Amino acid sequence: MYDTTYQVKGINMPYNSHKDLPNSVQNALPPKAQSIYLAAFNSAWDEYKDPEDRRGHQSREEVAHKVAWSAVKQKYKKNDNGMWCENI
């Protein structure tokens, strides 16, 4: 199983485990993709904490979710049945 606890500099981030992710993410993505989402979201949450680091008027949360989905899409895609699977 994967270590789903994520910390930066010893500080717990917004999503500490898969069970903390939004239901839409938990229900759609396989566990490895959830780990990618969680790590990317938390990294972006930390990186874009200052509004001047974001484009336009997007919230910190909006930016972090966009970064997380982008990270997932680098390694996963939806198949013809709408299920997420690893790119091969």
C-alpha positions in Angstrom: 0.0 0.0 0.0 1.0 3.6 -0.5 2.0 6.0 2.2 -0.8 8.6 1.9 0.3 10.9 4.7 1.9 14.1 3.2 3.9 16.6 5.1 6.0 19.6 4.1 8.6 20.7 6.6 6.8 18.7 9.2 3.6 20.5 8.7 0.4 18.6 7.7 -1.0 19.9 4.5 -4.7 20.3 3.5 -5.0 16.7 2.3 -3.2 14.3 4.7 -4.5 11.1 3.2 -6.7 9.7 0.4 -9.7 9.8 2.7 -9.3 13.6 3.0 -9.6 14.1 -0.8 -12.8 15.3 -2.3 -15.3 12.5 -3.0 -15.2 13.3 -6.7 -11.4 12.5 -6.7 -11.8 9.4 -4.5 -14.5 8.0 -6.6 -12.9 8.7 -10.0 -9.2 8.0 -9.6 -7.4 4.8 -8.8 -5.2 4.8 -5.6 -1.9 5.6 -7.4 -3.5 8.5 -9.2 -5.0 9.7 -5.9 -1.5 9.8 -4.5 -0.3 11.9 -7.4 -3.3 14.3 -6.9 -2.7 14.6 -3.2 1.0 15.4 -3.5 0.5 17.9 -6.4 -2.3 19.6 -4.6 -0.4 20.0 -1.4 2.7 21.2 -3.2 0.7 23.8 -5.1 -1.1 24.8 -2.0 2.3 25.6 -0.4 3.7 27.2 -3.6 0.8 29.5 -4.4 -0.1 30.7 -0.9 0.6 34.4 -1.9 -2.0 35.9 -4.2 0.6 37.6 -6.4 2.0 34.2 -7.3 -1.4 33.2 -8.9 -2.8 34.3 -12.3 -5.8 36.5 -12.3 -8.2 36.3 -9.4 -8.1 32.5 -8.8 -8.2 31.3 -5.2 -5.4 29.3 -3.7 -7.7 26.3 -3.8 -8.7 26.7 -7.4 -5.0 26.8 -8.5 -4.1 23.8 -6.3 -6.9 21.7 -7.8 -5.8 22.7 -11.4 -2.2 21.8 -10.7 -3.3 18.5 -9.1 -5.5 17.5 -12.1 -2.7 18.5 -14.5 -0.2 16.2 -12.6 -2.7 13.3 -12.8 -3.2 13.8 -16.5 0.5 13.5 -17.2 0.4 9.8 -16.1 -3.3 8.9 -16.5 -6.0 9.2 -19.1 -9.7 8.3 -19.3 -10.4 5.2 -21.4 -13.3 4.7 -23.7 -15.5 3.7 -20.7 -14.6 7.0 -18.8 -12.4 5.2 -16.3 -9.0 6.6 -15.4 -6.1 4.3 -16.4 -2.3 4.7 -16.6 -0.8 6.0 -19.9 1.1 3.2 -21.5 
